[in-house]
Amino acid sequence: MSRFDEYTQESQNAMLVQDEIVAFNPLEDDPFAFLSSNPAEGNDVAFLKTLGLGKPYIDSFTAHASRNGSTFEAELLASGLVTEDAYFGAFARFLRLAFVPELNATIVVDTPSLDVQLLDTRMVRLSPDDSKPLIAIVPDVSSIERLKNALDSRPGICADLVVTTPSALRKAVWEAGSERRTRQTINALFDATPHHSARITLHGKQGFVLGVGATILCGSMLLSPPLTFQLLHILTASLYTAAVLFRLVPLRSKPARQTLVLLAQAPEENLPVYTILVALYREEAIVEQLVNALDRLDWPKSLLDIKLVCEADDTATIEAIRRLNPGTHVEIVEVPPSLPRTKPKALSYTLAGARGEFIAVYDAEDRPHPKQLREAHARFRSAPDHLACLQAPLIISNANVSWITSSFSLEYSALFRRMLPMLARMNMPLPLGGTSNHFRASILRKVGAWDPYNVTEDADLGMRLYRLGYSSDVISYQTLEDAPTEISVWMNQRTRWFKGWLQSWLVMMRSPIRVAREMGWRAYLVFHLLIGGMLLSSLTHPLFIVYVLAMGKTIWTDGTATLPPSQLALFAVDTLNILASYTIFLLMGTRAMIPHERGLIGRRWLATPLYWLMLSAAAWRAVYELRCKPFVWNKTPHRPVVRK
């Protein structure tokens, strides 16, 4: 018999047994019917007794599984009473099969459908070079009767099967399909919808328009420099004023907490699986704080699918997580090194194994409120199907450390507790924050997930969701995080944000008429006032300050009689724009804060002009990086919170 024939026959035999495993239908059969039988007669109870589990434990885990809509294995392993190796090792001994606690990924047969095993961990085909093919299976107690009977009736099949653990099987699948999955992650969005991808910074028409505009500008400056500068000044000052006036609207808005009422009414039973994604890179110092924060989430651990996403060559972070032994609901996903090295690429890579109906994204330093998942689920449950994302507010917990953290806190307060709630009530697009986003997994996959080439993947995804007919909203329970305390760290982070916002703006400007029709002209205008206005105000702010100071000096020394009315008008407009920028920034931030937070700020708000100049420096640096290194991700280091 040839090796191919041998492989085919043995695979068919193994599949007969696997059919017994997957034949169980939880919609038609009672998944816990084995408990109603005579314990002396059932293989299931006999097996559980080999683990030392008595009837009280069996009844308890069965009740939890019934209430949560999970499985007996999920509840047992989530409890920590039994390890995966102990449980599935005992399962293998009971079935008289070999137990393999770790699978060699190089002998796993990679197929386009292999990633299904990341979602429903059942079996993989093994093809070692020095022995016959095998099937590695992950059995469960609900199918033990069928499986035991099949093995007893066909004893020859036992040699073709081995038992492994869900974690070992998923790890092997992640590694075996890594090259294929990486190619798909990098290219999927660009190949499917290139007009949504930031892979090409400037498309042909954009480059042409930019070149024509630069030529006209240079020609105008050569022919009439004063008139050209004055027209540019009037244009930029007018746009700056429009952006300032737009930010007046959130001052009158107040966040609603209607979802907390929904949360109080939400049922405790039949919760869905919730996936949590956290991208980590060189975060070994903070992983313990992160794991502890995630452990406090009010959600059954048997229904949590936490993915800690690490670069495969970041051994320090990976080892730090493994030392914590966080539990079977926490999985380390190792992303193969490849360009671009960005957070959105890592998240999109991991999406292939996200088992949850809903997906939350957090950062390494985040401490989400324990009830946040509950609130998000309650809101999704009561909302229309087109609600794709919920944004939780981010609150800076170290606002009292320095003037940088105080300004950062004011900025976040204004954005997450005033601006975004107002946009949500107006049914406008939301520039999402990079963390504490909650998604419907089906919609996230449908829209192409995160763009691996956009370094502010959050804002980009918020715009794309709106373009494709979906909505976003906000919830009330917060996430705490720390602001950078060092100027260099702050500058790197903010440069990346501005660079990503520039990328997102350019993506939205490739076909302006088409995008405006997709979004609606009102939403398209809001996008430009919000993102475009922020970019313009940051880039032009220092230029206006220079002009105001120069004009102020002239007026101080020579009076107003020497200046034409047009310059005096521009001087007045620029002065009002600058003062209004600072005032609205402070009012939006402080009005959304509680008294304790305002006390942490103290008098550090006086540094607002300096903070705005730093924003301008970061914006101009982003323009340079967009040209020279558009996809470089400036890493923000994090440190654990020091409790006093």
C-alpha positions as CSV (number, residue, x, y, z in Angstrom):
1,M,0.0,0.0,0.0
2,S,1.4,3.4,-1.0
3,R,1.9,6.2,1.6
4,F,-0.9,8.1,0.0
5,D,-3.4,5.2,0.2
6,E,-2.3,4.6,3.8
7,Y,-2.8,8.2,4.7
8,T,-6.2,8.2,3.0
9,Q,-7.5,5.1,4.8
10,E,-6.2,6.1,8.2
11,S,-7.7,9.6,7.8
12,Q,-11.0,8.2,6.9
13,N,-11.0,5.9,9.9
14,A,-10.1,8.8,12.2
15,M,-12.8,10.9,10.6
16,L,-15.4,8.3,11.5
17,V,-14.4,8.8,15.2
18,Q,-14.4,12.5,14.8
19,D,-17.9,12.4,13.4
20,E,-18.9,10.9,16.7
21,I,-17.4,14.0,18.4
22,V,-19.0,16.6,16.3
23,A,-22.3,14.8,15.8
24,F,-23.5,16.2,19.1
25,N,-25.9,19.1,18.5
26,P,-26.5,21.3,21.5
27,L,-29.6,22.8,19.9
28,E,-31.3,19.4,19.8
29,D,-29.6,17.4,22.5
30,D,-29.3,18.1,26.2
31,P,-25.6,18.9,26.8
32,F,-25.8,17.8,30.4
33,A,-28.1,14.8,30.0
34,F,-25.3,12.6,31.3
35,L,-26.0,13.8,34.8
36,S,-29.5,12.5,34.8
37,S,-28.3,8.9,34.2
38,N,-27.3,6.5,36.8
39,P,-23.8,7.5,37.8
40,A,-22.8,3.8,38.1
41,E,-23.6,3.3,34.4
42,G,-22.3,6.3,32.5
43,N,-18.8,6.5,31.0
44,D,-19.0,10.3,31.6
45,V,-19.3,10.1,35.3
46,A,-16.9,7.2,35.5
47,F,-14.3,9.4,33.7
48,L,-15.0,12.4,35.9
49,K,-14.5,10.3,39.0
50,T,-11.0,9.4,37.8
51,L,-10.2,13.1,38.3
52,G,-11.5,13.0,41.8
53,L,-14.6,15.0,41.0
54,G,-17.5,14.0,43.2
55,K,-21.2,14.7,42.6
56,P,-21.2,18.2,44.3
57,Y,-18.5,19.4,41.9
58,I,-20.2,17.9,38.9
59,D,-23.5,19.5,39.8
60,S,-21.9,22.9,40.4
61,F,-20.0,23.0,37.1
62,T,-23.0,21.7,35.3
63,A,-25.2,24.4,36.8
64,H,-22.7,27.1,35.8
65,A,-22.4,25.8,32.3
66,S,-26.2,25.7,32.0
67,R,-26.6,29.2,33.2
68,N,-23.7,30.6,31.1
69,G,-24.5,28.7,28.0
70,S,-21.0,27.3,28.0
71,T,-19.5,23.7,28.4
72,F,-18.6,21.6,31.3
73,E,-15.0,21.7,30.3
74,A,-15.0,25.5,30.1
75,E,-16.4,25.9,33.6
76,L,-14.1,23.2,35.1
77,L,-10.9,24.7,33.6
78,A,-11.9,28.3,34.3
79,S,-12.2,27.3,38.0
80,G,-8.5,26.4,38.1
81,L,-9.4,23.2,40.0
82,V,-7.9,21.1,37.2
83,T,-5.3,22.0,34.6
84,E,-5.7,21.3,30.9
85,D,-2.9,18.8,30.9
86,A,-4.4,16.9,33.8
87,Y,-7.9,16.9,32.4
88,F,-7.1,15.9,28.9
89,G,-4.4,13.5,30.0
90,A,-7.0,11.7,32.1
91,F,-9.3,11.8,29.1
92,A,-6.7,10.1,26.9
93,R,-6.1,7.4,29.5
94,F,-9.8,6.7,29.9
95,L,-10.1,6.3,26.1
96,R,-6.8,4.4,25.9
97,L,-5.3,6.9,23.5
98,A,-2.0,8.6,23.4
99,F,-1.8,12.0,25.0
100,V,0.4,14.7,23.4
101,P,0.5,17.9,25.6
102,E,2.4,19.9,22.9
103,L,2.0,19.6,19.1
104,N,4.8,20.1,16.6
105,A,3.5,22.8,14.4
106,T,5.8,21.8,11.5
107,I,3.8,18.6,11.0
108,V,0.4,20.3,11.1
109,V,-1.2,20.3,7.6
110,D,-2.0,23.9,6.8
111,T,-5.1,24.5,4.6
112,P,-7.2,27.6,3.9
113,S,-9.8,26.2,6.4
114,L,-7.3,25.5,9.2
115,D,-8.2,28.7,11.1
116,V,-11.6,27.3,11.8
117,Q,-9.9,25.3,14.5
118,L,-9.0,28.6,16.3
119,L,-12.8,29.2,16.7
120,D,-14.0,25.7,17.3
121,T,-11.1,23.7,18.6
122,R,-11.8,20.0,17.6
123,M,-9.0,18.4,15.6
124,V,-6.0,18.9,13.3
125,R,-4.3,16.6,10.9
126,L,-0.7,15.7,11.6
127,S,1.7,14.5,8.9
128,P,5.1,13.6,10.4
129,D,7.9,12.6,8.0
130,D,9.0,9.5,10.0
131,S,5.7,7.9,10.8
132,K,2.1,7.5,9.6
133,P,-0.4,10.4,9.6
134,L,-2.3,11.1,12.8
135,I,-5.3,13.1,13.9
136,A,-5.0,15.1,17.1
137,I,-8.4,15.5,18.8
138,V,-9.8,17.6,21.6
139,P,-12.6,15.4,23.1
140,D,-15.3,16.7,25.5
141,V,-17.4,15.0,28.1
142,S,-20.7,15.6,26.2
143,S,-19.6,13.2,23.4
144,I,-17.7,10.7,25.6
145,E,-20.4,8.0,25.2
146,R,-20.3,8.2,21.4
147,L,-16.6,8.4,21.2
148,K,-16.0,5.5,23.6
149,N,-18.5,3.3,21.7
150,A,-16.8,4.1,18.4
151,L,-13.4,3.3,19.7
152,D,-14.6,0.0,21.3
153,S,-16.3,-1.0,18.0
154,R,-13.3,-0.1,15.9
155,P,-10.2,-0.7,18.1
156,G,-7.8,-0.4,15.1
157,I,-8.6,3.3,14.9
158,C,-6.9,4.0,18.2
159,A,-3.5,4.0,16.6
160,D,-4.5,6.8,14.3
161,L,-5.6,9.2,17.1
162,V,-3.9,11.2,19.8
163,V,-5.5,13.5,22.4
164,T,-4.2,17.0,23.0
165,T,-5.3,20.1,24.8
166,P,-7.2,23.1,23.3
167,S,-4.3,25.4,24.1
168,A,-1.8,23.1,22.4
169,L,-4.0,22.7,19.4
170,R,-4.6,26.4,18.9
171,K,-0.9,27.2,19.4
172,A,0.1,24.7,16.7
173,V,-2.6,26.1,14.4
174,W,-1.4,29.7,15.0
175,E,2.2,28.7,14.1
176,A,1.4,26.4,11.2
177,G,-0.7,29.0,9.4
178,S,1.4,32.0,10.4
179,E,2.9,32.8,6.9
180,R,-0.4,32.5,5.1
181,R,-2.2,34.5,7.8
182,T,0.4,37.2,7.8
183,R,0.1,37.7,4.0
184,Q,-3.7,37.9,4.3
185,T,-3.5,40.4,7.2
186,I,-1.1,42.7,5.4
187,N,-2.9,42.6,2.0
188,A,-6.6,41.9,2.7
189,L,-7.9,45.4,3.1
190,F,-5.8,46.8,0.3
191,D,-6.7,44.0,-2.1
192,A,-10.4,44.1,-1.4
193,T,-11.0,47.9,-1.0
194,P,-7.9,49.8,-1.9
195,H,-9.7,53.2,-1.5
196,H,-10.0,52.4,2.2
197,S,-6.4,51.6,2.8
198,A,-3.6,54.0,3.7
199,R,-1.0,51.7,2.1
200,I,-0.5,54.4,-0.6
201,T,0.0,57.8,1.0
202,L,-1.0,59.9,-2.0
203,H,-3.0,58.4,-4.9
204,G,-2.3,59.6,-8.4
205,K,-5.0,62.3,-8.5
206,Q,-4.0,63.6,-5.1
207,G,-0.4,63.9,-6.1
208,F,-1.4,65.7,-9.3
209,V,-3.7,68.1,-7.4
210,L,-1.0,68.7,-4.8
211,G,1.6,69.4,-7.5
212,V,-0.7,71.8,-9.4
213,G,-1.5,73.6,-6.1
214,A,2.1,74.0,-5.2
215,T,2.9,75.3,-8.6
216,I,0.1,77.9,-8.5
217,L,1.2,78.9,-5.0
218,C,4.8,79.4,-5.9
219,G,3.8,81.4,-9.0
220,S,1.5,83.6,-7.0
221,M,4.3,84.3,-4.4
222,L,6.7,85.3,-7.1
223,L,4.2,87.6,-8.8
224,S,2.6,89.2,-5.7
225,P,3.9,88.0,-2.4
226,P,1.9,90.4,-0.2
227,L,-1.4,89.6,-1.8
228,T,-0.7,85.8,-1.8
229,F,0.2,85.8,1.9
230,Q,-2.9,87.9,2.8
231,L,-5.2,85.6,0.9
232,L,-3.6,82.5,2.6
233,H,-4.0,84.2,5.9
234,I,-7.7,85.0,5.3
235,L,-8.3,81.4,4.2
236,T,-6.6,79.7,7.1
237,A,-8.0,82.1,9.7
238,S,-11.5,81.5,8.4
239,L,-11.1,77.7,8.6
240,Y,-9.5,78.0,12.0
241,T,-12.5,80.1,13.2
242,A,-14.9,77.5,11.8
243,A,-13.1,74.7,13.7
244,V,-13.2,76.9,16.9
245,L,-16.9,77.6,16.6
246,F,-17.6,73.9,16.0
247,R,-16.0,73.1,19.4
248,L,-18.4,75.5,21.1
249,V,-21.3,73.0,20.6
250,P,-20.1,70.3,23.0
251,L,-19.9,72.8,25.8
252,R,-23.7,72.7,26.2
253,S,-24.0,68.9,26.0
254,K,-24.1,66.6,29.0
255,P,-23.4,62.9,28.9
256,A,-26.3,60.6,29.3
257,R,-26.2,57.5,31.5
258,Q,-29.3,55.7,30.1
259,T,-27.3,52.5,29.5
260,L,-26.8,52.1,33.2
261,V,-30.6,51.5,33.4
262,L,-30.3,48.9,30.7
263,L,-27.5,47.3,32.6
264,A,-29.6,47.0,35.8
265,Q,-32.3,45.2,33.7
266,A,-29.9,42.9,31.8
267,P,-30.3,39.1,32.4
268,E,-27.5,37.1,34.0
269,E,-28.0,34.0,31.9
270,N,-26.9,33.0,28.4
271,L,-24.2,35.6,28.0
272,P,-22.1,35.4,24.8
273,V,-18.4,34.8,24.5
274,Y,-16.6,38.1,24.8
275,T,-13.1,38.5,23.1
276,I,-10.6,40.9,24.5
277,L,-7.6,41.9,22.4
278,V,-4.6,43.6,23.9
279,A,-1.6,44.4,21.7
280,L,1.7,44.3,23.6
281,Y,5.2,45.1,22.7
282,R,8.1,45.4,25.2
283,E,5.5,45.6,28.0
284,E,7.1,43.0,30.4
285,A,7.0,45.6,33.2
286,I,3.3,46.1,33.1
287,V,1.8,42.7,32.2
288,E,1.0,41.8,35.8
289,Q,-1.0,45.0,36.3
290,L,-2.8,44.3,33.0
291,V,-3.7,40.7,33.9
292,N,-4.9,41.8,37.3
293,A,-7.1,44.5,35.7
294,L,-8.6,42.1,33.2
295,D,-9.2,39.6,36.0
296,R,-11.5,42.1,37.8
297,L,-13.9,42.2,34.8
298,D,-17.4,41.1,35.7
299,W,-17.8,38.4,33.1
300,P,-17.7,34.6,33.5
301,K,-14.2,33.4,32.8
302,S,-15.6,30.5,30.9
303,L,-17.0,33.0,28.4
304,L,-13.9,35.2,28.2
305,D,-11.5,34.9,25.3
306,I,-8.6,37.1,26.2
307,K,-5.8,37.4,23.6
308,L,-2.6,39.0,24.6
309,V,-1.0,39.8,21.3
310,C,2.8,39.9,21.2
311,E,5.4,40.1,18.6
312,A,7.0,36.7,18.2
313,D,10.5,38.0,18.9
314,D,9.4,39.9,22.1
315,T,10.5,37.1,24.3
316,A,10.7,39.3,27.5
317,T,6.9,40.1,27.4
318,I,5.9,36.6,26.4
319,E,7.9,35.1,29.3
320,A,6.5,37.6,31.7
321,I,3.0,36.5,30.8
322,R,3.8,32.8,31.1
323,R,5.3,33.3,34.5
324,L,1.9,34.7,35.7
325,N,0.0,31.6,34.4
326,P,-3.1,33.6,33.9
327,G,-5.5,30.8,33.1
328,T,-7.0,28.9,30.2
329,H,-9.2,31.9,29.2
330,V,-6.0,33.9,28.4
331,E,-4.1,33.1,25.3
332,I,-0.8,34.4,24.0
333,V,-0.8,35.1,20.3
334,E,2.6,35.5,18.7
335,V,2.6,37.6,15.6
336,P,5.4,36.8,13.2
337,P,7.8,39.7,12.6
338,S,6.9,41.5,9.4
339,L,6.4,45.0,8.0
340,P,4.6,47.2,8.8
341,R,5.1,46.6,12.6
342,T,2.0,48.2,13.8
343,K,-0.7,47.6,16.4
344,P,-3.5,47.4,13.8
345,K,-1.6,44.7,11.9
346,A,-1.3,42.7,15.1
347,L,-5.0,43.1,16.0
348,S,-6.1,42.1,12.5
349,Y,-3.8,39.1,12.6
350,T,-5.4,37.9,15.8
351,L,-9.0,38.5,14.6
352,A,-8.8,35.1,12.9
353,G,-8.9,33.4,16.3
354,A,-11.4,35.7,18.1
355,R,-14.2,33.4,19.3
356,G,-16.4,36.1,20.8
357,E,-19.6,37.6,19.5
358,F,-18.3,40.9,20.7
359,I,-14.7,42.2,20.8
360,A,-13.1,44.7,23.1
361,V,-9.7,46.3,22.5
362,Y,-7.6,47.6,25.4
363,D,-4.0,48.9,25.8
364,A,-1.3,47.6,28.0
365,E,-1.7,50.2,30.7
366,D,-5.6,50.2,30.8
367,R,-7.6,49.5,33.9
368,P,-11.2,49.1,32.7
369,H,-14.2,49.4,35.0
370,P,-15.3,45.9,36.1
371,K,-18.8,46.5,34.7
372,Q,-17.7,47.8,31.3
373,L,-18.3,44.6,29.4
374,R,-21.7,44.2,31.1
375,E,-22.7,47.7,30.0
376,A,-21.5,47.3,26.5
377,H,-23.4,44.0,26.1
378,A,-26.6,45.5,27.5
379,R,-26.3,48.4,25.0
380,F,-25.6,46.1,22.0
381,R,-28.5,43.9,23.1
382,S,-31.0,46.7,23.1
383,A,-29.6,48.6,20.1
384,P,-30.3,48.2,16.3
385,D,-28.1,45.8,14.4
386,H,-26.3,48.6,12.6
387,L,-24.7,49.7,15.9
388,A,-21.1,48.5,15.3
389,C,-19.0,50.0,18.0
390,L,-19.2,51.4,21.5
391,Q,-16.5,53.7,22.9
392,A,-15.9,53.8,26.6
393,P,-14.5,57.1,28.1
394,L,-10.8,57.2,28.9
395,I,-9.8,59.0,32.1
396,I,-6.3,60.0,33.0
397,S,-5.4,58.8,36.5
398,N,-2.0,60.6,36.9
399,A,-3.2,64.2,36.1
400,N,-1.5,65.6,39.2
401,V,2.0,64.4,38.2
402,S,3.0,67.3,35.8
403,W,1.7,70.0,33.6
404,I,1.9,67.6,30.7
405,T,-0.3,65.0,32.3
406,S,-2.7,67.7,33.5
407,S,-3.1,69.1,30.0
408,F,-3.5,65.5,28.7
409,S,-6.2,64.9,31.2
410,L,-8.1,68.1,30.1
411,E,-7.8,67.0,26.5
412,Y,-9.2,63.5,27.2
413,S,-12.0,64.9,29.3
414,A,-13.1,67.2,26.5
415,L,-12.9,64.5,23.9
416,F,-14.4,61.5,25.6
417,R,-16.9,63.1,27.9
418,R,-18.1,66.1,25.7
419,M,-17.2,65.8,22.0
420,L,-17.8,62.1,21.4
421,P,-21.1,61.9,23.3
422,M,-22.3,65.0,21.3
423,L,-21.3,63.4,18.0
424,A,-23.0,60.2,18.9
425,R,-26.3,62.0,19.8
426,M,-26.1,63.8,16.4
427,N,-25.5,60.4,14.7
428,M,-22.2,61.6,13.3
429,P,-19.0,59.6,12.7
430,L,-16.9,59.0,15.7
431,P,-13.1,59.2,15.6
432,L,-12.6,56.3,18.0
433,G,-10.0,56.2,20.7
434,G,-7.4,53.5,20.3
435,T,-8.6,51.6,23.3
436,S,-11.8,50.6,25.1
437,N,-13.6,50.0,21.8
438,H,-16.3,47.4,21.8
439,F,-17.3,45.9,18.5
440,R,-19.8,43.5,17.0
441,A,-17.3,40.9,15.7
442,S,-19.4,40.1,12.6
443,I,-19.4,43.8,11.5
444,L,-15.8,44.2,12.3
445,R,-14.9,41.4,10.0
446,K,-17.3,42.6,7.3
447,V,-15.7,46.0,7.0
448,G,-12.2,44.7,6.8
449,A,-11.1,45.2,10.4
450,W,-8.1,47.5,11.1
451,D,-5.9,48.9,8.4
452,P,-2.4,47.6,9.1
453,Y,-0.9,50.7,7.4
454,N,-2.7,53.4,9.4
455,V,-1.0,54.4,12.6
456,T,-4.2,55.8,14.1
457,E,-6.3,52.7,13.2
458,D,-9.0,53.8,15.6
459,A,-10.0,57.1,13.9
460,D,-9.7,55.4,10.5
461,L,-12.0,52.5,11.5
462,G,-14.6,54.9,13.0
463,M,-14.8,56.8,9.7
464,R,-15.0,53.6,7.6
465,L,-17.8,52.2,9.7
466,Y,-19.8,55.3,9.1
467,R,-19.1,55.3,5.4
468,L,-20.3,51.7,5.1
469,G,-23.6,52.4,6.9
470,Y,-22.9,51.5,10.5
471,S,-23.0,53.7,13.6
472,S,-21.0,54.1,16.8
473,D,-21.9,55.3,20.2
474,V,-20.5,55.8,23.7
475,I,-21.0,54.1,27.1
476,S,-20.5,55.4,30.6
477,Y,-18.2,53.1,32.5
478,Q,-14.6,54.3,32.2
479,T,-11.2,53.0,31.6
480,L,-8.3,54.4,33.6
481,E,-4.9,55.0,32.0
482,D,-1.8,57.0,32.5
483,A,-0.6,59.9,30.4
484,P,3.1,60.2,29.4
485,T,5.1,62.1,31.9
486,E,8.2,62.8,29.7
487,I,8.2,65.3,26.8
488,S,10.1,62.9,24.5
489,V,7.5,60.1,25.1
490,W,4.6,62.5,24.7
491,M,6.1,63.9,21.5
492,N,6.6,60.4,19.9
493,Q,3.1,59.4,20.8
494,R,1.5,62.6,19.6
495,T,3.5,62.6,16.4
496,R,2.2,59.2,15.6
497,W,-1.4,60.3,16.2
498,F,-1.1,63.3,14.0
499,K,0.5,61.2,11.3
500,G,-2.4,58.8,11.4
501,W,-4.9,61.6,11.3
502,L,-3.2,62.9,8.2
503,Q,-3.4,59.4,6.7
504,S,-7.1,59.2,7.5
505,W,-7.8,62.6,6.1
506,L,-6.0,61.7,2.9
507,V,-7.9,58.4,2.6
508,M,-11.2,60.4,2.9
509,M,-10.0,62.9,0.3
510,R,-9.3,60.5,-2.5
511,S,-12.8,60.8,-3.9
512,P,-14.4,63.6,-2.0
513,I,-17.7,63.6,-3.9
514,R,-18.1,59.9,-3.5
515,V,-17.2,59.9,0.2
516,A,-19.6,62.8,0.8
517,R,-22.4,60.9,-0.8
518,E,-21.6,57.8,1.2
519,M,-21.5,59.7,4.5
520,G,-23.9,62.5,3.8
521,W,-22.7,66.0,3.3
522,R,-23.5,67.0,6.9
523,A,-21.4,64.2,8.3
524,Y,-18.6,64.9,5.8
525,L,-18.5,68.5,6.9
526,V,-18.3,67.4,10.5
527,F,-15.4,65.1,9.7
528,H,-13.5,68.1,8.1
529,L,-14.3,70.4,11.0
530,L,-13.2,67.7,13.5
531,I,-10.1,66.0,11.9
532,G,-9.2,68.6,9.3
533,G,-9.8,71.5,11.8
534,M,-7.6,69.8,14.4
535,L,-4.8,69.3,11.8
536,L,-5.1,72.9,10.5
537,S,-5.3,74.5,13.9
538,S,-2.2,72.6,15.1
539,L,-0.2,73.4,12.1
540,T,-1.1,77.1,11.8
541,H,-1.3,77.9,15.6
542,P,2.4,79.0,16.0
543,L,2.2,81.1,12.7
544,F,-0.8,83.0,14.1
545,I,1.1,83.6,17.4
546,V,4.1,85.0,15.5
547,Y,1.8,87.3,13.5
548,V,-0.1,88.5,16.6
549,L,3.2,89.2,18.5
550,A,4.6,91.1,15.5
551,M,1.5,93.1,15.1
552,G,1.3,93.7,18.8
553,K,4.8,95.1,18.8
554,T,4.0,97.4,15.9
555,I,0.9,98.7,17.5
556,W,2.7,99.2,20.8
557,T,5.5,101.2,19.2
558,D,3.8,103.0,16.3
559,G,0.1,102.9,17.0
560,T,-2.7,101.7,14.8
561,A,-2.7,104.6,12.4
562,T,0.2,103.1,10.4
563,L,-1.6,99.8,9.7
564,P,-4.2,99.2,7.0
565,P,-7.7,98.1,8.2
566,S,-7.2,94.6,6.6
567,Q,-4.2,93.9,8.8
568,L,-6.0,95.2,11.9
569,A,-8.9,92.9,11.1
570,L,-6.7,89.9,10.7
571,F,-4.9,90.8,14.0
572,A,-8.3,90.9,15.8
573,V,-9.4,87.6,14.3
574,D,-6.1,85.8,15.1
575,T,-6.2,87.1,18.6
576,L,-9.7,85.9,19.2
577,N,-9.0,82.5,17.6
578,I,-6.0,81.9,19.9
579,L,-7.8,83.0,23.0
580,A,-10.9,81.1,22.1
581,S,-8.9,78.0,21.4
582,Y,-7.4,78.1,24.9
583,T,-10.7,79.0,26.6
584,I,-12.8,76.3,24.9
585,F,-10.1,73.7,25.6
586,L,-10.2,74.5,29.3
587,L,-13.9,74.8,29.6
588,M,-14.7,71.6,27.7
589,G,-12.1,69.7,29.8
590,T,-13.0,71.1,33.3
591,R,-16.8,71.0,32.9
592,A,-16.7,67.3,32.2
593,M,-14.6,66.6,35.3
594,I,-15.7,65.9,38.8
595,P,-14.4,68.2,41.6
596,H,-11.7,65.7,42.6
597,E,-10.2,65.7,39.0
598,R,-10.3,69.5,38.9
599,G,-8.4,69.5,42.1
600,L,-5.7,67.3,40.6
601,I,-5.2,69.8,37.8
602,G,-4.7,72.7,40.1
603,R,-3.1,75.7,38.5
604,R,-1.3,73.6,35.8
605,W,-3.9,74.8,33.3
606,L,-1.8,77.9,33.0
607,A,0.6,75.8,30.8
608,T,-2.1,75.5,28.1
609,P,-0.3,77.9,25.6
610,L,2.9,75.9,26.0
611,Y,0.9,72.6,25.5
612,W,-0.6,74.0,22.3
613,L,2.9,74.8,21.0
614,M,3.9,71.3,21.7
615,L,0.9,70.1,19.7
616,S,2.1,72.2,16.8
617,A,5.6,70.8,17.0
618,A,4.2,67.3,16.9
619,A,1.9,68.1,13.9
620,W,4.8,69.5,11.9
621,R,7.0,66.5,12.8
622,A,4.1,64.2,11.6
623,V,4.1,65.9,8.2
624,Y,7.8,65.1,7.9
625,E,7.3,61.5,9.0
626,L,4.4,61.0,6.7
627,R,6.8,61.7,3.8
628,C,9.9,59.8,5.1
629,K,8.5,57.0,7.3
630,P,4.7,56.8,7.0
631,F,4.2,53.4,8.7
632,V,6.7,53.6,11.5
633,W,5.0,53.1,14.9
634,N,6.5,55.3,17.6
635,K,6.3,53.0,20.6
636,T,4.9,54.5,23.9
637,P,6.6,52.8,26.9
638,H,4.4,52.2,29.9
639,R,5.1,51.7,33.6
640,P,2.9,50.1,36.3
641,V,0.9,52.4,38.6
642,V,2.7,53.0,41.9
643,R,0.2,52.7,44.8
644,K,0.8,55.2,47.5
